[in-house]
Amino acid sequence: MKKIVLTGGGTAGHVTPNIALLPCLKEASYDIRYIGSYRGMEKELIEAEHIPYYGISSGKLRRYLDLKNLSDPFQVIKGFAQAVRLLRRLRPNIVFSKGGFVSVPVVLAAKFCKIPVIIHESDLTPGLANKIAIPAAKKVCCNFPETLKYLPKEKAVLTGSPIRKELLSGNPEYARDYCHFHGQKPVLLIIGGSSGSKIINDTVRAQLPALLEEFQIIHLCGRGNLDNSLMKTAGYAQFEYISQQLKDMFALADIVISRAGANAICELLALRKPNILIPLSAKASRGDQILNAKSFEKQGFSYVIEEENLNGQTLHDALRSVLLQKKTYISAMAASGQMDSIRTILGLIEELA
């Protein structure tokens, strides 16, 4: 039996594409193992899929001054040694990395052990973790045509992002019952990322009375961000995080408001959902979400509000515009020629394994 080790973590975006690959890997008779951090969210998500999980030490590599910059390199070195021992014991044919800082010691350990590595870069420009890992990789998959110029030509492969097939099979009536919605108002789905977005949450809740006149609202607000005073508000369903029911909520949604993480927006493209993207500010990130959002806006897939410009007025203006142009957005997404990412990536894995 062929063996594969998957790695990646820190956020849901570094895990869900790996989860999307699981069915085809099982179908191709791979023995699948996962290496992540001790307590990252990837541990819970992967163990729910009944995949053997191994935790290692992981340090964050920062571009800014922080006292942890003194200690975290030692955590990465420790993680590298742990990964080498694990890989020698597991003896996989190949390692597939979705990125995040926990993936760095695993990828470097795989090169040390002479195990071929495939990396997937979701964002338009490679993040720091993948920049470190790319020299150790045989192939580097990416989502955007614009990304190819940032990658070594002999390694770069435009694949798109693996999308969980179950997202395409949602039942809107299941979501309607789950959220206790009634009537025929359009449904607005708001996703602020796995940890939530304070500015999106605050703006939506400040405008809630006006929004509820036009929409029923599903609000995925992130862990620890529920507002107990709004629990019994008719037409408003708030959740910290949703897994099993997400496909049904997507099926029910008429418009989606989302951050612009690459995996999230690729899911919106696959589902043909008219959307408003609010990318994470460059002040709080390296600006990758802004580049992702601008690419989707340029292709006619999304309406974009920069975080600094988000307020009640810009939100209402965006919703009116997207409602009026729903068919135009859906047509643009339908004509995108989206690739069969899973089969393309599986082909690379088979070739190198």
C-alpha positions in Angstrom: 0.0 0.0 0.0 1.3 3.5 -0.9 1.7 5.8 2.1 1.2 9.6 2.2 1.8 12.1 5.0 -0.3 15.3 4.9 0.6 18.4 6.8 -0.6 21.9 7.3 -2.3 23.9 10.0 -2.8 27.0 12.0 -6.1 28.0 10.3 -8.9 26.1 8.7 -7.6 27.3 5.3 -4.5 25.2 5.8 -6.5 22.1 6.6 -9.7 21.9 4.6 -8.0 21.4 1.2 -6.2 18.4 2.8 -9.6 17.1 4.0 -10.9 17.6 0.4 -8.2 15.2 -0.9 -9.0 12.4 1.6 -11.8 10.6 -0.5 -9.7 10.4 -3.6 -6.6 9.3 -1.7 -8.6 6.5 0.0 -10.0 5.5 -3.4 -6.5 5.3 -4.7 -5.6 3.0 -1.8 -3.2 5.3 0.1 -2.4 4.8 3.7 -2.9 8.4 5.0 -1.2 9.9 8.1 -1.2 13.6 9.2 1.4 15.6 11.0 0.3 18.9 12.7 0.9 20.9 15.8 0.1 19.6 19.3 -2.9 21.8 19.9 -3.7 23.5 16.6 -7.3 23.4 15.2 -6.0 20.9 12.6 -5.9 18.2 15.3 -9.6 18.4 16.0 -10.5 18.6 12.3 -8.3 15.7 11.2 -9.2 13.4 14.1 -12.9 13.9 13.2 -12.0 12.3 9.8 -10.5 9.3 11.6 -7.0 9.8 10.2 -4.0 8.9 12.4 -2.6 12.2 13.7 0.9 13.1 15.1 1.6 16.3 16.9 5.0 18.0 16.7 6.5 21.2 18.1 5.8 24.3 16.0 7.1 27.9 16.1 5.7 30.8 14.2 8.1 32.7 11.9 7.3 36.4 12.2 8.2 39.4 10.1 7.8 41.8 13.0 9.6 42.3 16.4 8.4 40.0 19.1 10.1 38.4 22.1 8.9 35.0 20.8 11.2 35.4 17.8 14.0 34.4 20.2 12.4 31.1 21.3 10.4 30.0 18.3 13.3 29.0 16.1 14.2 26.4 18.7 10.6 25.1 18.5 11.1 24.8 14.7 14.4 22.9 15.2 12.7 20.6 17.8 9.8 20.1 15.3 12.3 19.2 12.6 13.9 16.5 14.7 10.5 15.1 15.7 9.4 15.1 12.0 12.6 13.3 10.9 11.9 10.5 13.5 8.2 10.3 12.5 9.0 10.1 8.8 11.6 7.4 9.3 9.1 5.4 11.2 6.1 6.0 8.9 8.2 5.7 5.7 5.7 7.5 3.4 6.1 7.5 -0.4 5.3 11.2 -0.5 4.5 14.3 1.7 1.8 16.8 0.7 1.9 20.2 2.4 -0.9 22.7 2.6 1.3 25.3 4.4 1.2 27.1 7.7 4.1 27.2 10.0 3.8 23.6 11.3 4.4 22.4 7.8 7.9 23.9 7.6 9.7 21.4 9.8 7.8 18.5 8.1 8.8 19.6 4.6 12.4 20.2 5.6 12.5 16.8 7.3 11.1 15.1 4.2 13.8 16.6 2.1 16.4 15.4 4.6 14.9 11.9 4.5 14.8 12.1 0.6 11.0 11.9 0.5 9.4 13.8 -2.4 7.2 16.8 -1.4 4.3 18.6 -3.1 3.3 22.0 -1.7 0.1 23.8 -2.3 0.1 27.6 -2.2 -3.4 29.0 -1.9 -2.8 32.8 -2.0 -1.8 34.9 -4.9 1.7 35.4 -3.5 3.6 32.7 -1.4 3.6 33.2 2.3 6.7 33.0 4.4 6.2 29.4 5.5 6.0 28.2 1.8 8.8 30.5 0.7 11.0 28.6 3.1 9.6 25.2 2.0 9.6 25.7 -1.8 13.3 24.8 -2.3 12.6 21.4 -0.7 9.6 20.7 -2.9 9.4 18.8 -6.2 6.2 20.5 -7.3 4.3 23.7 -6.1 0.6 23.8 -6.8 -1.2 27.2 -6.9 -4.7 28.7 -7.3 -4.1 31.8 -9.3 -2.5 32.3 -12.8 -0.8 35.4 -11.3 1.1 33.2 -8.8 3.1 31.3 -11.5 5.5 34.2 -11.9 6.5 34.0 -8.2 7.3 30.3 -8.4 10.2 28.3 -9.9 9.1 27.6 -13.5 10.1 23.9 -13.4 8.1 23.3 -10.2 4.9 25.5 -10.7 1.6 23.8 -11.5 -1.7 25.7 -11.8 -4.2 23.4 -10.1 -6.8 25.5 -8.3 -7.8 24.6 -4.8 -9.2 21.2 -3.7 -12.9 21.7 -2.8 -14.7 19.3 -0.5 -17.3 17.5 -2.7 -19.9 17.5 0.1 -20.1 21.3 -0.2 -21.7 20.8 -3.6 -24.5 18.6 -2.2 -26.2 20.9 0.4 -29.9 20.8 1.1 -31.3 24.4 1.6 -34.3 23.1 3.5 -32.1 21.4 6.1 -30.4 24.8 6.7 -33.8 26.6 6.9 -35.0 24.2 9.6 -31.7 24.3 11.4 -31.8 28.1 11.6 -35.5 28.3 12.3 -36.1 30.5 9.3 -39.6 31.2 7.9 -40.8 33.2 5.0 -39.3 34.0 1.6 -36.8 36.7 2.3 -33.3 36.2 0.7 -30.7 34.6 2.9 -27.4 36.4 3.7 -24.6 34.2 4.9 -21.7 35.9 6.7 -18.4 34.2 7.3 -15.6 35.9 9.2 -13.1 33.1 9.1 -12.5 30.4 11.7 -11.5 32.9 14.4 -14.0 35.5 13.4 -13.7 39.2 12.5 -14.5 41.9 15.1 -15.1 44.6 12.5 -17.4 42.5 10.4 -19.3 41.2 13.4 -19.7 44.7 14.9 -20.8 46.3 11.6 -23.3 43.6 10.9 -24.8 43.7 14.4 -25.0 47.5 14.3 -27.0 47.3 11.1 -29.0 44.3 12.1 -32.5 45.9 12.3 -32.2 47.4 8.9 -30.6 44.2 7.4 -33.4 42.0 8.8 -36.0 44.1 6.9 -34.5 42.7 3.7 -32.7 39.4 4.7 -32.7 36.4 6.9 -29.1 36.2 8.2 -26.8 33.3 9.1 -23.8 34.7 10.9 -20.7 32.6 11.5 -19.0 34.9 13.9 -16.0 32.9 15.2 -15.1 31.2 18.4 -16.0 33.2 21.5 -17.9 35.9 19.5 -21.6 35.0 20.1 -23.8 37.9 21.2 -26.1 36.4 23.8 -28.4 39.4 23.7 -29.3 38.5 20.1 -30.0 34.8 20.6 -33.8 35.1 20.2 -33.8 37.6 17.3 -36.1 36.3 14.6 -34.4 35.8 11.3 -30.9 35.9 12.7 -29.0 32.7 13.4 -25.5 33.1 14.8 -22.9 30.3 15.3 -19.3 30.3 16.4 -18.3 27.6 13.8 -20.1 25.2 11.6 -18.8 22.1 10.0 -21.5 19.5 9.1 -24.3 22.0 8.2 -22.1 24.4 6.2 -23.0 22.7 2.9 -26.7 23.2 3.6 -26.1 26.9 4.6 -24.3 27.5 1.4 -27.1 25.9 -0.6 -29.6 28.2 1.2 -27.6 31.5 0.9 -28.4 34.0 -1.8 -25.4 36.2 -1.0 -22.3 35.5 1.0 -20.2 38.0 2.8 -16.7 36.6 3.5 -13.1 37.3 4.2 -10.9 36.7 1.2 -8.8 33.7 2.3 -8.0 31.8 -0.9 -9.7 28.6 0.0 -12.9 30.4 1.1 -13.2 32.3 -2.1 -12.4 29.2 -4.2 -15.3 27.5 -2.5 -17.6 30.5 -3.4 -16.4 30.2 -7.0 -17.2 26.5 -7.1 -20.6 27.1 -5.6 -21.4 30.0 -7.9 -22.4 32.2 -4.9 -22.6 36.0 -5.5 -20.4 37.4 -2.8 -19.0 40.5 -1.1 -15.4 40.1 0.0 -13.9 42.1 2.9 -10.2 41.2 2.9 -8.1 41.4 6.0 -6.4 44.7 6.2 -2.7 45.0 5.2 -2.1 46.5 8.7 -2.9 43.1 10.2 -1.5 40.8 7.5 1.0 40.7 4.6 -1.9 41.8 2.3 -2.5 38.4 0.6 -6.3 38.6 1.1 -6.3 42.0 -0.6 -4.5 40.6 -3.7 -6.9 37.5 -3.7 -10.0 39.8 -3.6 -8.7 42.1 -6.3 -8.1 39.1 -8.6 -11.7 37.9 -8.0 -13.0 41.4 -8.5 -11.1 41.8 -11.8 -12.6 38.5 -13.1 -16.1 39.6 -12.2 -16.6 37.1 -9.4 -16.9 39.4 -6.4 -17.8 42.8 -5.0 -15.0 44.1 -2.7 -15.1 46.4 0.3 -11.7 47.2 1.8 -11.8 46.8 5.6 -10.9 50.4 6.2 -14.0 51.5 4.2 -16.5 49.1 5.9 -19.4 50.8 7.5 -23.2 50.6 7.5 -23.5 52.7 4.3 -20.9 50.8 2.2 -22.3 47.5 3.4 -25.9 48.4 2.3 -24.6 49.8 -1.0 -22.7 46.6 -1.7 -25.7 44.4 -0.9 -28.0 46.4 -3.2 -25.4 46.3 -6.0 -24.9 42.5 -5.7 -28.7 41.8 -5.5 -29.2 43.8 -8.7 -26.3 42.0 -10.5 -26.7 38.5 -9.1 -27.1 36.9 -12.6 -24.0 38.7 -13.9 -21.8 37.4 -11.1 -23.2 33.8 -11.4 -22.6 33.9 -15.2 -19.0 35.1 -14.7 -18.3 32.3 -12.2 -19.9 29.7 -14.4 -17.7 30.7 -17.3 -14.5 30.6 -15.3 -13.5 27.2 -16.5 -12.6 26.0 -13.0 -10.3 23.0 -13.0 -10.8 19.6 -11.4 -8.2 20.5 -8.8 -8.5 17.2 -6.8 -7.8 15.0 -9.9 -4.9 17.2 -11.0 -3.2 17.1 -7.6 -3.8 13.4 -7.3 -2.1 12.9 -10.7 1.0 14.8 -9.4 1.0 12.7 -6.2 0.8 9.5 -8.2 3.5 10.6 -10.5 6.0 11.4 -7.7 5.0 8.7 -5.3 
